[in-house]
Amino acid sequence: MRGERLREVKLLEDAFVLCDGDRIAEIGRMRHLGRIPGEVEEVDGSGLCAVPGLVDCHTHPAFGGDRVEEFSLRAGGASYEELHAAGGGILSTVRVTRALSAGELEQCVRRHAGWFRGHGTTTWEGKSGYGLDRDTELASLDAVRAAGGVPTWLGAHAVPPEHPDADAYLDFALTEVLPEAAARAAAADVFLERGAFDADRSRRYLEACRDAGLALRLHGDQFTESGAIPLAIELGARSVDHLEATGEEGAAALAASDVTGVLLPASALFLDRPMPPARRLVDAGAAVALATDFNPGSAFTASLPLVCTLACTQLHLAPAEALAAVTVNAAHVLGLGDRGRLAPGLRADLTLLAAPDWRYLAYSLAGDIVAGVVCAGVAELRR
């Protein structure tokens, strides 16, 4: 045993998970559980169903304010691109977020992290990208880490107004921010899209981040196919995220690569956009993950169970495919091979469902299905 603190969680009356500190020591039936030496804390999950701890591999939690006014305008017919071009969208959140102190920003991220946990998420990635200056970007990464998330530097999210163009902004970001961001973040991300960063500028940004030791991610094919998938494959990125605009050739290229497609159906629903071609990707052999895309403008939800429902009803994935996409596949995108599965030696993360069948994760449309979590061996039950 690696430590003195042991924790046992009973599952479905006759099953157990035995945790040694933050790791799973044993899984089995209660009748096969032998004598456990040392102090044991038992958490009774009788009547609940356990799945691996949910992993949200794409969120934007470091922001202040809201965009409820833009939501109203969009409901009246304004497009995302029109709002962005008029100085709204990302840049409107940048203005509010820059006005926060580092402590206030951390409070915001911690609040959002609590929402994730309440919906059964035990591991989450958090991007910067609503500062786009040195201090706020670094404070965003610090806040994500302090709140328990995996930080990603989204330094190329948009071009802030104090820079004349994308090249000038990248000169600043790669010189003044990247050295310190690389010491704080696990990965770098870029918004490769019309009106944001084109393929050549994205390559410049990503190559510099890769040389600084960061793993690579891309926002791509959200509104247009602008070269995100070929660039991700060329640079060995971990994922391309969104893919609502991906056609047959892009899907085939992604399926033939080691790059994971991260699908964000809540964002497509929120923006009234076409859903990503999940069934085509999976049938072609691509690895896919699912995530919330939690952010103030295009996916204001922290619920992976809701995303699983959308995956089954709108993306035509089977419940088992959706579960894999929010556990082991999402953990792979984050480079966390010790999460997303239930097996001895892995981190003791479980999501507990108040249901007789694990498929209720997707079956219960926005229902109160999560009974609690076990995160790194520590149980938080709501009953």
C-alpha positions, 0 to 999 in steps of 0.5 A: 500500500502506498499510503495509510488512507484507504477509501472504499466506494460500494457500487450497485449493492455488490460491487466496490472500488477500493482506493489507496490515496488518489489511486484505484487499488482494486475493483470487484464484487463485494463477496470477493473483498478481503480484509483491508489493513489500516484505517478505512473510510467507506462511502456507500453508493448503494443504488447508484451507477458508476462510470469513469470520471467525466473529462471535459477537454475543451472549456473557456472558464477564465472570463468576466461578465456575460454576453446575454445581450448578444444572446438576445441579438442573436435570437433576433437574427444577428450572426456570430460573425456579424457580432464579432465584426462589430466589436462584440463576441470575443472582444466584448468579453476581453474588455470585461475580463481585463478589468478584473483583478487576478483574484477576481478572475480566479474567483470566476474560474473557481465558480465555473469549476464548481459548475463542472463538478456539479455536472459530474466532471472530475477533470477539465481543461481551461483555456485563456484567450479572454485577456489577449494581453500579457497580465490577463493571459498569465493570470487566466492560466494561473487561475485555471491551475489554481482551480484544479484545471489543465491550462491551455494558452489560447493566445491566438483567439482574436486580435485585440484592438491595440494591435493593427493586425494579426501579424503585429499581435503575434509579434507581441504574443510570441515575444512577450507572453509565450515564454511565461505562458509555456511555463504555466500551460500544458498546451497551446490553442489557436482559433483558425477561422475566417475573421480570426487567424488564417492557416499561415499565421496559425502555423507560425503561432503553433510552431513557436508554441511547439518549440517552447514545449507545449502540446498543440490544439486547434479550433478549426472548421467551425464556420469554414474549412480553412486548413485546420485539419491539414495543419493539425496533421502536419504539426502533430496536434492533439486535436482539432475542435469544432468541425461543424464545417468539415466535409468528406475529404477533411473527415477522411484525412482526420480518420487517417491521422492520429489527431482527435476530433473534439466535437462541441454539439452544445455550441452548434446548438447554441449558435443554430449551426450544423452539427459536426459529422460525428457518425461519418468520422467514427465510421471512417475510423477517427477518434472523437471526443466530446466537450462542452465548449463552456464559454459566455458567448456560444455555449453557456453550459457546463453539463457533459451529460447534456452533451452526451444527450446531444451526441446520441440524439443529434450526432447519432452516436451510440451511448457507449460511443458518447461515454468513451468520448467524454472519458478515455478519449477526452483524457487522451486529448489532454495527455492524461493516460491515468484518467477516463477508465476504471482500472487498478493503478489509475487515478480514482475518479468516478462519476456516480449516477442516480440511475439503474443504468449507466446509459441514463447519462445520455438518456436523461435530458438535462435531468438531475442525474449526477449523484456525486463524484469521487475525484482523486479518491475523495468522494463528494456525494449530493445525497 
